[in-house]
Structure formats: C-alpha cells, structure tokens
Amino acid sequence: MSKLLRLFRRATREEEGITGLETAIILIAFVVVATVFAFVVLSTGLFSSERGKEAVYAGLQKTRGTLELRGSVIANTDGTTVDNLVFDIANSAGGEPVNLDPAATSNKVVIDYRDADVNETNIVWTVTWLVGDGDDLMEAGELAELSVDTSTYSLGANQPFVVEVKPSLGGTMIIARTTPAGLDTVVDLH
C-alpha cells in the first residue's frame, strides 16, 4: 500500500503542461493565419471595387458620346414620296466629341433607315454645320443639320419609319415618325 501511495504522490507532483514557448508558437500561428485571411478578404474587396469602377467608367463613356435631336424632323418631298429627311443634332450635355465626317472610314457616325419594306444600313447622309468651329467634330455648343437621302426607299404618305443615328461611341439616337396622310413639298414631322 505504501508503494501505491508513493506512486500516487509522485503522479500528483509531476504536473506537465504547456510552456510559454509553446503558447507563443500557437499564438504566432493564429496571427499568421488571420493575416493571410485578412489579405485575401481585402484583395477580393479591392478587386471587386476596381471592377465596379471600370463598369461605371464604361457607362459614363457610353453616355458621354450620345447625340440628341434638336428641333423637328423635316421631310422634303416631291408631293408623293419623301426625297430626304433633315434634322438638327447636338452633343448631349457633357458629351465627348463625335466625328460627323460622312466620308470617314473609321470612328464615324452610321445612319440606318427602316420602314415596313426596307431595312438599310449605312445610308447616304450629309452634314451642314449651323454652329461649329470648322472641324468635323461635334463638340459642346455646336449644332449640325443632317440630311438623310430617302429618295430610293419610296417613303410615301401615312407610312411609319425609323432613322437610327449611331455614333462610334455612345448610344443610338432613334427617330421614329409617321408621314402624314397628305404630303406637301415640305412637311414638319415634329
């Protein structure tokens, strides 16, 4: 029994535990893991906010190049069919310059025509500068008159049609009108 008692006393005296060095190693491991996790979270957040910023800038660039219609659309006719459509355009507020040279081969404005019988892309048009600085760029404060040739499309009385003005950068300006029941030589299509 005394042996057993001695063994019991020895077991209670030899207490082993975690030393300070082992505690420090575990603490450092937790700090390293937390640092890596924080870096991953921050990198993901920065990446997603950068992608969001790119989307916003792309949207702003798209809207900045948009043209807008100023005034009415005028149809010049021979009494039975529309020969050409004339309308004034300007740059939207805060818009980027738009190339209005009909002879340009790149970075130019394309005009499409569509009615019940015709769907034509890149039709013939001309520009007359009403207010401008002498170059072919539509800039803030300038006004241009576009004339679209429709003589080959047999656009007659009481016909709906659509003209789409598509700058190389920015949104499409859609002009949807219907010719009146009777055609005078000059018709204001409002």
One Martini backbone bead per residue (centre of mass of N, CA, C, O) as a GRO file, in nm:
protein
  190
    1MET     BB    1   0.056   0.065  -0.019
    2SER     BB    2   0.298   0.253  -0.010
    3LYS     BB    3   0.353   0.234  -0.309
    4LEU     BB    4   0.090   0.355  -0.398
    5LEU     BB    5   0.122   0.623  -0.252
    6ARG     BB    6   0.383   0.712  -0.392
    7LEU     BB    7   0.273   0.709  -0.678
    8PHE     BB    8   0.054   0.918  -0.629
    9ARG     BB    9   0.239   1.152  -0.542
   10ARG     BB   10   0.414   1.161  -0.797
   11ALA     BB   11   0.179   1.222  -0.999
   12THR     BB   12   0.097   1.496  -0.858
   13ARG     BB   13   0.384   1.639  -0.889
   14GLU     BB   14   0.400   1.573  -1.213
   15GLU     BB   15   0.335   1.842  -1.381
   16GLU     BB   16   0.221   1.894  -1.709
   17GLY     BB   17   0.257   2.152  -1.964
   18ILE     BB   18   0.239   2.450  -2.111
   19THR     BB   19   0.453   2.646  -2.233
   20GLY     BB   20   0.544   2.958  -2.339
   21LEU     BB   21   0.653   2.871  -2.617
   22GLU     BB   22   0.405   2.716  -2.720
   23THR     BB   23   0.210   2.956  -2.700
   24ALA     BB   24   0.359   3.142  -2.899
   25ILE     BB   25   0.338   2.960  -3.147
   26ILE     BB   26   0.030   2.950  -3.162
   27LEU     BB   27  -0.015   3.256  -3.178
   28ILE     BB   28   0.146   3.300  -3.442
   29ALA     BB   29  -0.028   3.116  -3.617
   30PHE     BB   30  -0.291   3.278  -3.585
   31VAL     BB   31  -0.180   3.544  -3.703
   32VAL     BB   32  -0.103   3.438  -3.981
   33VAL     BB   33  -0.382   3.337  -4.065
   34ALA     BB   34  -0.528   3.611  -4.028
   35THR     BB   35  -0.355   3.767  -4.233
   36VAL     BB   36  -0.422   3.600  -4.482
   37PHE     BB   37  -0.727   3.639  -4.467
   38ALA     BB   38  -0.724   3.949  -4.483
   39PHE     BB   39  -0.583   3.968  -4.757
   40VAL     BB   40  -0.799   3.819  -4.920
   41VAL     BB   41  -1.036   4.006  -4.854
   42LEU     BB   42  -0.909   4.271  -4.957
   43SER     BB   43  -0.846   4.180  -5.246
   44THR     BB   44  -1.136   4.119  -5.324
   45GLY     BB   45  -1.250   4.402  -5.269
   46LEU     BB   46  -1.063   4.557  -5.463
   47PHE     BB   47  -1.137   4.404  -5.719
   48SER     BB   48  -1.446   4.463  -5.716
   49SER     BB   49  -1.420   4.775  -5.711
   50GLU     BB   50  -1.264   4.795  -5.979
   51ARG     BB   51  -1.486   4.671  -6.155
   52GLY     BB   52  -1.699   4.882  -6.085
   53LYS     BB   53  -1.542   5.125  -6.194
   54GLU     BB   54  -1.527   5.027  -6.487
   55ALA     BB   55  -1.834   5.021  -6.533
   56VAL     BB   56  -1.885   5.321  -6.484
   57TYR     BB   57  -1.690   5.433  -6.702
   58ALA     BB   58  -1.828   5.291  -6.941
   59GLY     BB   59  -2.102   5.430  -6.903
   60LEU     BB   60  -2.001   5.721  -6.932
   61GLN     BB   61  -1.880   5.689  -7.215
   62LYS     BB   62  -2.146   5.610  -7.352
   63THR     BB   63  -2.308   5.881  -7.275
   64ARG     BB   64  -2.108   6.109  -7.380
   65GLY     BB   65  -2.157   6.033  -7.708
   66THR     BB   66  -2.437   6.151  -7.723
   67LEU     BB   67  -2.694   6.235  -7.921
   68GLU     BB   68  -2.930   6.506  -8.005
   69LEU     BB   69  -3.230   6.629  -8.072
   70ARG     BB   70  -3.306   6.944  -8.255
   71GLY     BB   71  -3.611   6.957  -8.313
   72SER     BB   72  -3.728   6.888  -8.611
   73VAL     BB   73  -3.855   6.688  -8.872
   74ILE     BB   74  -3.784   6.716  -9.219
   75ALA     BB   75  -3.976   6.672  -9.517
   76ASN     BB   76  -3.877   6.626  -9.849
   77THR     BB   77  -4.086   6.649 -10.137
   78ASP     BB   78  -4.277   6.558 -10.452
   79GLY     BB   79  -4.584   6.474 -10.322
   80THR     BB   80  -4.537   6.137 -10.282
   81THR     BB   81  -4.232   6.138 -10.186
   82VAL     BB   82  -3.949   6.109  -9.994
   83ASP     BB   83  -3.628   6.242 -10.037
   84ASN     BB   84  -3.572   6.386  -9.747
   85LEU     BB   85  -3.414   6.424  -9.426
   86VAL     BB   86  -3.425   6.686  -9.172
   87PHE     BB   87  -3.192   6.744  -8.894
   88ASP     BB   88  -3.100   6.838  -8.569
   89ILE     BB   89  -2.785   6.826  -8.388
   90ALA     BB   90  -2.637   6.743  -8.064
   91ASN     BB   91  -2.465   6.742  -7.790
   92SER     BB   92  -2.467   6.627  -7.503
   93ALA     BB   93  -2.431   6.680  -7.191
   94GLY     BB   94  -2.094   6.620  -7.155
   95GLY     BB   95  -1.997   6.537  -7.424
   96GLU     BB   96  -1.825   6.386  -7.652
   97PRO     BB   97  -1.676   6.391  -7.932
   98VAL     BB   98  -1.812   6.372  -8.273
   99ASN     BB   99  -1.784   6.229  -8.579
  100LEU     BB  100  -1.915   6.418  -8.886
  101ASP     BB  101  -1.783   6.246  -9.122
  102PRO     BB  102  -1.909   6.085  -9.401
  103ALA     BB  103  -1.605   5.994  -9.519
  104ALA     BB  104  -1.534   5.823  -9.304
  105THR     BB  105  -1.389   5.496  -9.208
  106SER     BB  106  -1.359   5.575  -8.903
  107ASN     BB  107  -1.515   5.687  -8.641
  108LYS     BB  108  -1.829   5.698  -8.721
  109VAL     BB  109  -2.134   5.778  -8.845
  110VAL     BB  110  -2.430   5.580  -8.851
  111ILE     BB  111  -2.708   5.538  -9.081
  112ASP     BB  112  -3.036   5.413  -9.045
  113TYR     BB  113  -3.309   5.249  -9.229
  114ARG     BB  114  -3.673   5.200  -9.149
  115ASP     BB  115  -3.944   5.003  -9.273
  116ALA     BB  116  -4.177   4.786  -9.400
  117ASP     BB  117  -3.965   4.734  -9.667
  118VAL     BB  118  -3.699   4.855  -9.522
  119ASN     BB  119  -3.337   4.766  -9.442
  120GLU     BB  120  -3.089   5.011  -9.399
  121THR     BB  121  -2.738   5.044  -9.400
  122ASN     BB  122  -2.547   5.302  -9.436
  123ILE     BB  123  -2.649   5.572  -9.538
  124VAL     BB  124  -2.693   5.859  -9.700
  125TRP     BB  125  -2.519   6.162  -9.584
  126THR     BB  126  -2.528   6.501  -9.460
  127VAL     BB  127  -2.351   6.803  -9.353
  128THR     BB  128  -2.449   7.107  -9.170
  129TRP     BB  129  -2.315   7.382  -9.023
  130LEU     BB  130  -2.447   7.607  -8.786
  131VAL     BB  131  -2.252   7.539  -8.531
  132GLY     BB  132  -1.894   7.598  -8.539
  133ASP     BB  133  -1.516   7.541  -8.573
  134GLY     BB  134  -1.437   7.371  -8.864
  135ASP     BB  135  -1.470   7.089  -8.785
  136ASP     BB  136  -1.585   6.732  -8.757
  137LEU     BB  137  -1.660   6.793  -8.455
  138MET     BB  138  -1.891   6.727  -8.211
  139GLU     BB  139  -1.941   6.977  -7.979
  140ALA     BB  140  -1.988   7.177  -7.747
  141GLY     BB  141  -2.226   7.411  -7.881
  142GLU     BB  142  -2.302   7.256  -8.131
  143LEU     BB  143  -2.459   7.259  -8.471
  144ALA     BB  144  -2.628   7.018  -8.683
  145GLU     BB  145  -2.725   6.929  -9.019
  146LEU     BB  146  -2.904   6.655  -9.132
  147SER     BB  147  -2.910   6.467  -9.447
  148VAL     BB  148  -3.135   6.216  -9.561
  149ASP     BB  149  -3.149   5.981  -9.808
  150THR     BB  150  -3.492   5.861  -9.940
  151SER     BB  151  -3.548   5.824 -10.258
  152THR     BB  152  -3.518   5.485 -10.269
  153TYR     BB  153  -3.780   5.403 -10.054
  154SER     BB  154  -4.079   5.494 -10.094
  155LEU     BB  155  -4.179   5.727  -9.902
  156GLY     BB  156  -4.496   5.783  -9.807
  157ALA     BB  157  -4.796   5.813  -9.708
  158ASN     BB  158  -4.868   5.693  -9.404
  159GLN     BB  159  -4.563   5.617  -9.291
  160PRO     BB  160  -4.360   5.440  -9.107
  161PHE     BB  161  -4.037   5.528  -8.949
  162VAL     BB  162  -3.671   5.473  -8.907
  163VAL     BB  163  -3.396   5.654  -8.759
  164GLU     BB  164  -3.049   5.572  -8.703
  165VAL     BB  165  -2.805   5.720  -8.489
  166LYS     BB  166  -2.455   5.599  -8.489
  167PRO     BB  167  -2.214   5.631  -8.296
  168SER     BB  168  -1.911   5.501  -8.206
  169LEU     BB  169  -1.987   5.656  -7.935
  170GLY     BB  170  -2.262   5.558  -7.781
  171GLY     BB  171  -2.579   5.615  -7.832
  172THR     BB  172  -2.874   5.570  -7.992
  173MET     BB  173  -3.057   5.764  -8.221
  174ILE     BB  174  -3.410   5.770  -8.234
  175ILE     BB  175  -3.625   5.815  -8.525
  176ALA     BB  176  -3.979   5.815  -8.495
  177ARG     BB  177  -4.213   5.821  -8.767
  178THR     BB  178  -4.502   5.965  -8.948
  179THR     BB  179  -4.648   6.021  -9.220
  180PRO     BB  180  -4.874   6.190  -9.362
  181ALA     BB  181  -5.154   6.173  -9.564
  182GLY     BB  182  -5.029   6.444  -9.674
  183LEU     BB  183  -4.797   6.579  -9.917
  184ASP     BB  184  -4.586   6.819  -9.912
  185THR     BB  185  -4.294   6.965  -9.983
  186VAL     BB  186  -4.305   7.047  -9.672
  187VAL     BB  187  -4.259   6.847  -9.366
  188ASP     BB  188  -4.352   6.844  -9.032
  189LEU     BB  189  -4.268   6.572  -8.792
  190HIS     BB  190  -4.194   6.665  -8.491
   0.00000   0.00000   0.00000
